[in-house]
Amino acid sequence: MKRRNFVKIAGAGLAAAAVAKPAVAQSAPEVKWRLTSSFPKSLDTIYGGAEVLAKQVAELTDGKFQIQVFAAGEIVPGLQALDAVQNGTVEACHTATYYYVGKDPTFAIPATVPFGLNARQQNSWLLQGGGNELVNEFFKKYNVIGMPTGNTGVQMGGWFRKEIKTVADMSGLKMRIGGIAGQVLQKLGVVPQQIAGGEIYPALEKGTIDAAEWVGPYDDEKLGFNKVAPFYYYPGWWEGGLTVHSLFNLEKYNALPKAYQAALLNACAYANQNMQARYDMQNPAALKRLVQAGAQLRPFPQDVMEASWKATNELYAEISAKNAEFKKLLDAMVAYRGDQYLWWQVAEFTFDNFMIRNRTRG
């Protein structure tokens, strides 16, 4: 190639690049969002899900899309996170949607409901079974769009100041418990209390409440519940697999470039998987430490489980009769649960049951 032709072609290429550069810049604008969490910083795994999300979004957009994360109480209290996104105080929040059942009981279903789905089934329903589409139809009324951004796995049944031997022992107990589960336990005589995570310990210590559930061994150890309530019950039948959501202001989300929306989707998916993996890694060692420190591990008595199952189905029927949106999401979830446990019974449970038996044999 002659030198003058090469210079001519190279010059044309540089000119094209100069023209293209502003277009690229326009398609990747600087965006700064604020996200409020419903959780304190001390709970590094569940609060950390929002930090993982923010870090991934920044990396996927070459630092152009920045999300600043605030702990519960720094902008608004943890239980007001949805309101802050809905009214535009912040662009996003990281929360458990069952905190908002006071607005509508349907908010429980995207997070978890008593005797619902386990963690893998919940992810499957939301991400592959059409659940998230149904959920976002409902969220649209509140000017938000949601994406799963973490799962705790099945939770523990909580800390009790006295031993539970029968259903009768539940009567009159003041228990910190969120969402629809509180309404179920109310049918067993429990007096439910909705208290933010950071306020549970002092309430339990002072005897303002008699029992409290949070997540599982890793978080419960951090919060020190074993120091003020010796009996540790399982399973948390009301939270077979809690999904933590990121909620985004719908107008702000729709205004994002498509590439940034894709970055949010992928970052949420990564944070969703990461949180559950971290809890699965952290909980076994924490449970050992708690038992060594004197926690008295107990399964819920069978009559408590059976009474809770009965009360749950009664409550679902009552709510469904009055709330068509709740019924729509619940029916979809229950149908999915039926097929999932058909498969679980054949393969997953059989394998796990064999492995557990062999572990206990040494």
N, C-alpha and C positions, 0 to 999 in steps of 0.2 A: 504494500500500500504506500502511495506517495505521501511524503510528510505533510504537504499542504492539505491533502484530503483527510488525513488523520486528525490534524488540528481542527479542521472544519467540523468533522463529526463529533470530536470531543467537545468542542465549543457548543455545539447544538445540544449535546447531552447535559452539559452544565446549565445551559439556559433552561432546559426542560425541568431539571432538578430544582432550579430557583423558582420556577413557576409552581411546581408541585408542592414545595415545602409548606407554603401557607395553607394549602388545602388539607394537608396532613395535620397541621397544627389545629386547624378548625375542627377536624374530626376527632381530635383527642384533647378536649379542653381541660383546663385545671378545674377540678371539682372537689370541694371540701364539705364533708357531711359531719354531723354529730350524731352519735349513737348513745342512748342511755340504756344501761343494763338494769335488770331487776335484782341483781345479785351483788353482794359485797366483794371487794377485791380479795379478801382473805380466802374465799372459796375459789382457788385458782383454776380448777378444772371447769366448773360450770360458768364462772365469770370469764375464764380464759377463752371460752368459745368465741366471744365477741372479739377478743384481741387476735385470735387466729384468723377470723374473718377479715378484719381490717388489714392485717399483714398480707394476706393472700391477695386482696383486692389491689393494694398498692403495688405488689410485685407483678401482678397480671397487667397492670396499666402503666408500667414504667414510672410509677410514682405520681401519675397525673390525677388519680382518683384517691383521695385521702379520706379515711374515716377515723375520727377521734372518738375514743371510747370513754365513757364516764360511768363510774360505779353508781349503784343505787344511792340516792340521796344527794349526789353532787349537783344534779340539775333538778330532778324531781324524785319523790319517793319511789321505791321499787315497784309498788303496786299501782303506780300512775303512769307507767311507761307507755302503755297503749294510748292513753289520752294525749300524752306529749307528742306522739307521732301523728295521731289523728288531727290534732289542731295545728300542726306545723311548728311547734316549739323546737322539735328536733326532727331530723329526716328519718331516723331509724331507731329501733330498740331491739333488745335481745331479752326474751322473756318467755315464761310459760303461760300460754293463753288461758289456762284454766283459772288464772287469777281473776279473770274478768267475767266469771259466771254471774255476777250480780247484774251485769248489763244484759246478758243472755246466756242461758245454760249451754247453748250450742258451742260457746267458746271452749268448753271442756274437751270436746272430741278431737280437735287437732292436736292437743297435748297428750292426753291420756284419760281414760275413764275406768272406773272400777270393773275388774274382770274383762278388760278390753284386750288389746294386742300386746305381745311382748315386743322387744325392741326391733328385732329383725322383721317381724310381721308389720309393725307400725311403719317402718321405712318402706317396706314393700308396698303397703297399701297407699301411702302418700305419694311415693315416687313412681310406682308402676301400675297401681291398681285404680287410678283415677281419683284417689282421695284428695290430693292437693288441689286439683281443679275444683272439686266440690267445696273445699275449704275456702279457696280464694273467691268463689262466688259469694260466699257468706261474708268474708272480710271486706269485700268491696263496699258494703253498706257503711263501713266504718272508715272509708277512705284509706285503706291500707292493703298491701299485698304481702303475703308471707311465704317464707322458705324455711324448711327444716334446717336447723343449724346446731344440732347436738342431740344426743340421747344419753340418758343416764343408765339405761338398762333397767331391769326390774329392781325396785327399791326395797328397803327394809320397812318393817311395820312400825318402827319407832320405839321410843324410850318411855317406860312407864315407871312411876314411883312405887307402884304395888303390883304384885303378880296377878295375872289374868288366868283364872282357871275355868270359868264358865261365862256364858253370855251375860249372866246376872252381874258379873264383876264390871261390866262395861257401863252399867247404869250410873248416871250422875258424874261420870268422868269428864273433866274439862280438858279437851285435847286440841292442841294446835294441829289443824289439818286443813288443807286447801281444797278448793273445787267442789265437785259434786260428791266426793267421798265423804265430806262432812255431813251432807244431807242423808247419805246412806247410814252413817253411824248414828245420826240423830234418831233413826228408827230403832236403834238398839239402846237408846237412852243416853248416848254420849252428848255432851254439850260442845259443839265444834267452835274453835276459835281460829280466825284467819290472822296470823301474825307474820310479819316479814322475817326473813332468816336471821338477821342480826339482832332481833329482839326476843328470840325464843329462849336463849339460855337464862337471862334474868327472870323471865316469867316462870320458867321451870324451877329455878333456884328458890324463888320467893314463894312458890306454891300457888301462884296465880293460876297456873294450869297444872294438871296431874300427869299429862303425857304429851309427847310431841313427836311428829315424824318430820324428817327432812329429806335426805336422799339415801345415803348408804354409809358404810363404815368410814371411807376416806373423809368425806365432808363432816360426818357426825363426830369423828375424832377431833377434827379441827375446831369444831364448835363446843367440844367439851361436855356433851350431854351425859356421858357416862359418870361424870362427877356428881350429878344431881339426880339421876334416875337410874337405878341399877339394872332394871329388866329390859332386855333388848329383844323385840319380837320380829318375827318374819313369817310369811313374806308380806310385802306391801301390796296386797291384792288390788289396791286402788291405783297402782302405778306399775303396770307390767312392762312399760317401756316409755318413759316420759320423753316426748319430743320437745326440745326447746326451739322456739322459732325466732328468726329475724323478721320483724315487721317493718316495712318501708312505706313512707307516705306515698300514696298512689300517684299524686300529681308529680312529685319529685322523681319518682321512679320512671314514670312515663316520659319525662323530659330528658332522661339520660340517653346518650348515644347507645345504639344496640350493642356495641362492643363492651360498654360498661355494664349493661344489664347482664351480658354473658359472663362478665367477670364476677359479678355478684352471685350468679347462679353457681358457678364453679367453686368460688370461695366458700359459699355456704355448704356445698356438698363435701368439700374437704374438711371443714370444721365439724360437720355432722358426724363423719366417720371418726375423726380424731378424738372427739370428746368421749365417745363410747369406748374406744380403744384405751384411752387413758384411765377411765373408771375401771375397766376390766383388769388393767394392770395394777391399779392402786388398791382396789378393795380387798383382795385376799390378805395382803400383809397388814392392812389396817385392822381387819377383823381379828386377826391373830393377836395384835397388840391390845385391842380392846378387851378381849377375853382374858389375856394375861394380866390386864390391869384390874380385873374383877367384874367385868360386864357379864351378866347372867343371860346367856342366849336361850331363847325359848321360841318354839313354834306356836302360832296361834292355835288354840284348841279347835278340834274339828267342829264342835257345835258353833263356835264363833264364825268359822269359815262358812258353814252352811247357812247360818242366819244372815250373814253379810251378803251371800249370793242371792238369797230370797229377797232381802230388802233392796238390793240393787235392781233386780228385775221389776219389783213393784214401783220403784222410783222412776225407772225408765218409762214404764207404761204411763205413769202420771204425767211426766213432762211431755211425752210424745203426744198425748191427747190434747195438749194445749199449745204445742209449739211444732209447727210443720217443718221448720228448718232443722231443728234438733232431730226429729224423726227421720228426715231424709238422710242426714249424715250418719245417724246411729244405725239405721237399717243397712246402709252400704257397708259400714264397718263390721257389723255382726255377720253379714253374709260372707264377707272376706275372712273373718275369723273362723267360720265353720270350715271353709275349704283349707285354710292354713293348718288347722289342727288335725284335719284328716291326714295331711302330708306329715305333720309333726309326729303323729302317733305311729306312722309307718317307719319313718327313718330317724328323724332327729331325736325324739324321746327314747327310742329303742337303743340307739348308740350311746346317748348320754347316761341312761340308766345303767347300762352295762359297765361303762367306764367309772361311774360313781361307786358302784358295788365293788369293783376291783380296787379302787383307791382305798376304800374303807377296810378292805381285807389286808391292805399293806402290800 
